Amino acid sequence: MFARIFTKEEADALLPEIQRVLSQMRQARAELKEAQARLPEARGLERRALEEEVRFLLGSLEADARYLASLGVFLKDLDQGLVDFPGRVGGQVVFLCWKEGEPEVAHYHPLSGGFAERRPLAEETPTLPQKARPGEKRPGA
C-alpha cells in the first residue's frame, strides 16, 4: 500500500528537512505569483524572461513535491504546513499527522479521514505486573 511505514521517531527525525522544503516551496510559490502578475503587461524580451522564470518556478515546485513523495510523506496543505506520514497505531495503518509549528509528530488520523479527525498519539506504556512483597498474596498466585 505504502512504500514506507514510519515510526513516530522516524517521522520526527524528518521534520527539519520537511520544514526546509516547505519554506523553499512557499518562496517559489510567492515568486511565481509575482512573475505571473507581471506577465500581462510584459512585452518582448521581458515577457520571454518572465515566461522562463514561471517555467523554472513551476518546475521547482514540482521537483520539491516529488522529493517529499520520494521520502514517503504526503503534503496535504502547503499553506498550513500539513504533512502526513503513513504509520501504525494499535496495529492499524494510519496517517501520523503533523502541522508546521508543532514541535513533534503528536497526532494521527485514519487513512480515510483528515485533519478534522486528528487524535493525539497515546503514550503506550505496557503495564507490568508488580512484584509481590514478602508475605503478600496476589490474586491468581
Order of alpha helices (4+ residues) and beta strands (2+ residues): alpha-alpha-beta-beta-beta-beta-beta
